[in-house]
């Protein structure tokens, strides 16, 4: 097995997820080489910290992500290294470029894997409700790996691998990076709240947020949050969203109401000190991260809890 | 301008998910299906281009007879025509097989713009759109939360982590895989549903499209060997009893945490 790890630069440094790819590569087993796109100095750093023989694609046109340039660089590195397995993190860069590279290589593509055993990759399907074990039978395989799936490896003491500049003729760039804009939280800062009460699709109706969810949040002196489907449906503005594309929160208490627990939501709240989940579906993935759960009708339980909290406060 | 929207019909988000007999997918008998949620946003984005000027919107989907319901819904929302690739030979296709089939449809249609959803609610793989773009030799962008027509291309915003955005300028023709929430999806009006009955759905087979060798289980490079429930973590302690008893249990825990 010959593996190519595609490292990723974010805000001037190699991402933690890239070191996690080295752990994933070690679990697969085989000879590891790496590719660092956009910065020769960081290519040297990655080579020193476990990346092995490392290709650097440092053309100025690759300083920011663009699909044509990155796909060309990865394909050139696959060719140069002779790798049969390509590992890339399932980040906004990885999910954009990896399937395209797989198609260009006529390779098997495994998306968002978080485990590998005996050549079978494990990934979540049905928004976290089931797992699939998949196997590639192709000569080449491209795997995008879920960030956080395995602890990072940082082999600082192993001595450096060789760094080589990748010979690369860039194609016409038909998608061009203009700029990055940071998120605007819009005044709702959930990071300071001790208690967050969040509602999901199970709340069913935009009017129920001020009627059912907000009163419990207020009774507990906390803040209201929401899952992505609520924001997508326009029931609440984006700034209420907890999750990988919204706010990442770590309150003392997180109450998830009518939230099934898709991965993108769990990423945003699983670091909470204590999690209570209320959901009608006993199989909802949220119960796997919560410490305390109620399987039942939120419209019965939540108002009763709000009254009890208010009464207890006197 | 011609716009192709690729739709997938998936099990309803509230459908009961039982593993099938050979353990490789879910049991599809007796459950409800719906248009993949991400794809409804893709269709809406296309219909907005049509509303703003001259565009023909063609929807394409792959799957058994039930998929015609999804296509009718899309026509009812305002799409002009539909292509339904309905062929048992497609069973067992991997993402690249599906992308090959969609690419064959796109080559017949020659769209200026292809809209898809970012991912499907069943496979969650986000694989097909970039593969399709590669096969069509088009640039693409995924997780798109805003599109704006500018000169000979589009100016788009991609969603990054933590709500950050990336602004990208992309040439036409191109493929845009939209993130959910990019717009507010319309409902099919009664008038739209009536009009949809007269709109054409062209049925195609893999042979019609010349992709018989590229699709199905035999051509698939990746296969699911097993589907199973995720490993159980330290599952939550579940409070049971009357509403009063449950509320007392929750209140006790909130007090124990020192939050009351």
Interface residues (C-beta under 8 A of the other chain):
Chain A: X65 X66 X67 X68 X71 X91 X92 X95 X96 X97 X98 X99 X100 X102 X103 X104 X106 X107 X108 X109 X110 X111 X112 X120 X123 X124 X125 X126 X127 X128 X129 X130 X131 X132 X133 X134 X135 X136 X137 X138 X174 X175 X176 X177 X178 X179 X180 X181 X182 X183 X184 X185 X194 X195 X201 X220 X221 X228 X229 X231 X232 X233 X234 X238 X241 X244 X245 X246 X247 X248 X252 X253 X273 X274 X275 X276 X277 X282 X283 X285 X287 X288 X289 X290 X291 X292 X293 X294 X295 X296 X300 X301 X304 X305 X308 X309 X312 X313
Chain B: X11 X13 X17 X19 X26 X37 X41 X94 X95 X96 X99 X121 X122 X123 X124 X125 X126 X127 X128 X129 X130 X131 X133 X134 X135 X138 X139 X140 X141 X142 X143 X155 X157 X158 X159 X160 X161 X162 X163 X164 X165 X166 X167 X168 X169 X170 X171 X174 X179 X180 X181 X184 X220 X221 X222 X223 X224 X225 X226 X227 X228 X229 X230 X231 X232 X233 X234 X235 X236 X237 X238 X239 X243 X244 X246 X247 X248 X249 X250 X251 X253 X254 X255 X257 X258 X259 X260
